[in-house]
Amino acid sequence: MEISMKPLFSDIGLYLKSFQLFLERSTEHQCIKRFIGENLPDVVTSIGKKGASCLNVLGVGSGSGQVDFEMLGKIQSQHPGLYIHNEVVELNPQQISKYKELVKEKGQGLNISFAWNQMSLEEYVKQNKERKESKKFDFIHMIEVLYFVESIHDTIKYFHSLLETNGKLLIIHTADDSGFHSLWEKVISRLPNNHLFSEIYKTLEEMRMKYQIYKLSSDMDITECFIERNENGERLLDFLTQIVHFSKTAPADLKDEVLHYLRQLQCSREENGKIIFNNNLHAVIVEC
Ligand SMILES: C[S@@+](CC[C@H](N)C(=O)[O-])C[C@H]1O[C@@H](n2cnc3c(N)ncnc32)[C@H](O)[C@@H]1O
């Protein structure tokens, strides 16, 4: 990566603003919620040890909890009467505060307890290893978080080892036919490594894990990226490239290359005068 460019995640305030705008301009959460409504019920019916009175759930990189909350509701409806203990590992304190607000607002009367770990997943792993005891979980999810980890292989291996009998691990990540995948592959040597989906499959195959893939279609309106000095467009470009102030810090040739490539069929299509980026995702359910 060129020295002048900084990874977006190094500026958490900017990262969260870009992520929020990405959610507003994309069908990201809608398509994940559709997966939760249509596919998750079947996936979670078999979790839980025989005769257990409680299900243990772990969310890794939960953000502000909107997706997690939806999943907890589905798990509960598949296991009526069972108590759920939900642990959260989330690096960012602002996100944890938002999640707690959501629980206060919508969690009344639910048979769910929450434990908050405001730390990186790497720190969580380290603390578990130091204590020489690791709690087991019936359902663990890592949604759109593997981009930020030091090692995809070690992260999947460790969290998979925390699965209880009948437990399942859910990973949601950008798909290999998405515009993100094409863009990052095309300019990968000049952008930070964003951990392409293939690395996840490589790990699952190497470890001979049993898994099932669900393909989720999602779009993102990136029309504003092509309007000169448009603030939202610049913020979306930061998110697409995962670079702080990409428009201002990238060398002119790289900016031109990215803007040109974003309009190509590998990334987008034109619809009613808008440029619609392919934000397809894969949801992977890994068995214990
Ligand atoms: C793209 S957001 C996804 C949030 C949520 N899962 C969703 O889909 O809406 C990634 C989240 O992972 C958190 N995160 C990033 N790196 C992390 C790490 N090493 N350990 C724990 N959380 C991390 C970020 O703070 C952020 O809230």
The ligand as a Tripos MOL2 file, in Angstrom:
@<TRIPOS>MOLECULE
LIG
   27    29     1     0     0
SMALL
NO_CHARGES

@<TRIPOS>ATOM
      1 C1        -18.4930   -4.3820    9.4830 C.3       1 LIG1
      2 S1        -18.8900   -4.2390   11.1770 S.3       1 LIG1
      3 C2        -20.1290   -5.5220   11.3090 C.3       1 LIG1
      4 C3        -21.0160   -5.3380   12.4960 C.3       1 LIG1
      5 C4        -22.1770   -6.3430   12.5870 C.3       1 LIG1
      6 N1        -21.6950   -7.7060   12.7210 N.3       1 LIG1
      7 C5        -23.0920   -6.2020   11.3880 C.2       1 LIG1
      8 O1        -23.0420   -7.0560   10.5060 O.co2     1 LIG1
      9 O2        -23.8280   -5.2100   11.3440 O.co2     1 LIG1
     10 C6        -17.5000   -4.9950   11.9620 C.3       1 LIG1
     11 C7        -17.5420   -4.9180   13.4780 C.3       1 LIG1
     12 O3        -16.4560   -5.6910   13.9950 O.3       1 LIG1
     13 C8        -15.8060   -4.9660   15.0170 C.3       1 LIG1
     14 N2        -14.4040   -5.4240   15.0240 N.ar      1 LIG1
     15 C9        -13.4410   -5.1530   14.1310 C.ar      1 LIG1
     16 N3        -12.3050   -5.7770   14.4380 N.ar      1 LIG1
     17 C10       -12.5520   -6.4860   15.5520 C.ar      1 LIG1
     18 C11       -11.7690   -7.3540   16.3630 C.ar      1 LIG1
     19 N4        -10.4910   -7.6060   16.0690 N.pl3     1 LIG1
     20 N5        -12.3380   -7.9050   17.4490 N.ar      1 LIG1
     21 C12       -13.6410   -7.6490   17.7540 C.ar      1 LIG1
     22 N6        -14.4350   -6.8320   17.0220 N.ar      1 LIG1
     23 C13       -13.8980   -6.2640   15.9410 C.ar      1 LIG1
     24 C14       -15.9710   -3.5090   14.6190 C.3       1 LIG1
     25 O4        -15.8510   -2.6260   15.7120 O.3       1 LIG1
     26 C15       -17.3670   -3.5020   14.0050 C.3       1 LIG1
     27 O5        -18.3610   -3.2300   14.9630 O.3       1 LIG1
@<TRIPOS>BOND
     1     1     2 1
     2     2     3 1
     3     2    10 1
     4     3     4 1
     5     4     5 1
     6     5     6 1
     7     5     7 1
     8     7     8 2
     9     7     9 1
    10    10    11 1
    11    11    12 1
    12    11    26 1
    13    12    13 1
    14    13    14 1
    15    13    24 1
    16    14    15 ar
    17    14    23 ar
    18    15    16 ar
    19    16    17 ar
    20    17    18 ar
    21    17    23 ar
    22    18    19 1
    23    18    20 ar
    24    20    21 ar
    25    21    22 ar
    26    22    23 ar
    27    24    25 1
    28    24    26 1
    29    26    27 1
@<TRIPOS>SUBSTRUCTURE
     1 LIG1         1 GROUP 0 **** ****
